[in-house]
């Protein structure tokens, strides 16, 4: 679910999955190419990511930023748990979202997902703890992904959908950890859309994400149970977290013609976003910096074939970790996929490591 353009849909309909297991660093793992050493401006010298090692099951590990090598497992989880995402809160806690389902009842397009066959949970882990300090579980009729705590640590934003209708009704939920009424963003979006994981502003008053509008006409429903036609190119979205918002109340900014936004995160200079262009977004790709007024102030080239790229912000928003999975078609005939890790410091995009995905790769890096 974390290794293709359809990673969000796959995460929400249970196609493929990453397992969180108690695995240590792989002996003899290949040393990734090192192009830049973190200095004093870097927020942290370690990060967390899903480790993909040869034929072993993917697992969650902490990595050294200077060396790029795995430092060891973070936490074990029940067998079969699928990791949707992991993020590190402002207090250093690791939030892991896991999900499974729905169960597909046949091999038709969409798979005809079975009702009430989903399982989702959010774990809050201490880096050195043996058990989650808090666990939230959701009903079998729901599918939850990409939980992200706000900077104050008293609210969490996550993607939610019906178990069998993630292709139709995925939206953002804002929940207070002290209890109270949940807020929603985009719950009215037309069926067959896509949303990227939310990112909080420093004040916690807004979230940013990307939104791919549905290509269906008004009043249309999904064409086949569990399947949708291709959505439109992604737009940058900014919404308030003070109240619920329909899509009409969300500020949207389009990318240049032929391109779309696929990921976004608040940083110290406004919003950092990933822009992809060309057929299926597998052409040129860029990290785009936008101001507080959402005008583009700088553009930095990424590798072509971004499929996808994850953003994570630390150090009061002054360090952005960029984890790009480069799809095989863009790496050349017969070539393997690669994982490119960068740090953006507001001035330049620094290439830190390149992981040969065939033998050792990472997914969803965060710090």
C-alpha positions, 0 to 999 in steps of 0.5 A, a space after each residue: 500500500 505504500 509503494 504505488 500511485 494507488 497507495 491510499 486506495 490500496 491502504 483503504 481497501 486492503 490490497 497489499 499490506 505492510 507488517 509490523 514485526 519485531 525484526 532487527 537490522 539486517 546483517 550485511 544490509 547494503 550501505 546506501 549512497 551518501 551525498 550529504 551529511 546532516 549538520 547543525 540545522 538538521 532537526 534530528 539525526 534519526 528517522 522512522 520508516 517501513 523497512 523493505 529487506 529482500 524477501 523478508 516481510 516489511 517492518 518498522 525500524 528506526 534509521 540513522 540519518 548520517 549513515 542511512 542504516 537501520 538501528 533496530 526495530 521500534 515495536 512488535 505488533 500482532 501477526 497480520 497487522 498491516 501498517 498504514 503509516 507511522 509518524 513521530 509526534 512533537 513529544 517524541 511518541 511514535 504513532 502507528 496506524 494499522 488496518 486490515 480488510 475489507 475481505 474481497 469476496 471474488 476476483 472481479 474488478 473491485 473484488 466485491 468487498 465484504 461488509 464489516 470485515 475491516 479492522 483499524 487501530 492507532 497505537 501510541 508508542 514510546 521509542 523504548 517502550 515494550 507496549 503501546 501507551 495508548 491504543 484506539 480501535 475502530 469498528 469493523 464497519 470503518 476503515 481508518 488510515 494515516 493518524 497524525 497528532 496535532 502539535 499540542 498533542 490533544 487532537 488527532 487527524 486521520 482518514 476515515 471511510 466505510 469498510 466497503 466504500 473507501 472508494 466513495 467516502 474517504 474524508 478527514 476526521 479531527 478528534 479531540 483526545 479528551 472526548 467531544 464531537 468529531 469534526 469532519 473535512 470533505 465528507 460530502 466529496 463526490 464518490 471516487 475521489 482521493 485524499 492524501 494524509 493530513 498535515 497540521 499547521 504549527 498553531 493547529 488551526 489548519 490542516 493541509 492535504 491534497 485532493 483528487 476530485 472525482 471524475 464522475 458527474 453530479 449524483 453518480 455512484 461507483 460504477 462497480 462495487 469496490 472500483 472507480 474510474 480514474 480521478 482528476 489531477 490532485 489539488 493542494 487543499 487547506 482547511 480549518 480544524 476549528 469547525 467541520 468543512 464541506 469541500 466547498 469550504 476548503 481552499 483548493 489550489 491547482 498545479 500547472 496544467 498537466 501536473 497534480 499535487 500528491 502530498 503536502 505538509 506545513 513548514 516554516 515557510 508556508 507549505 511544501 508540496 510534491 508535484 508530479 506531471 505526465 501520464 499517470 504522474 510518472 513523468 517529471 516530479 518536483 518539490 514545490 515550496 508555497 508561501 502562506 498565501 499559497 503562491 509558489 516561491 521555489 521549485 526543486 527537481 525530484 526524480 521522475 516517476 515519483 510513485 509516491 513521495 512522503 513528506 515529514 516536518 521537524 525542527 519547528 518546520 525548518 527541516 523537511 524529510 522527503 522520501 521518494 519512491 521512484 517507480 521502475 519505468 522511470 529508472 530505465 529498461 530492466 532497472 529496479 525501483 529506488 528510494 531517494 531520501 532528501 532533506 529540504 532546509 528552506 534553501 536547497 534540497 539535499 540528497 542524503 541517501 539512495 536505497 536500491 529497492 531490490 535489496 533494501 528499501 524504505 517507505 513512509 519515512 518520518 521524523 
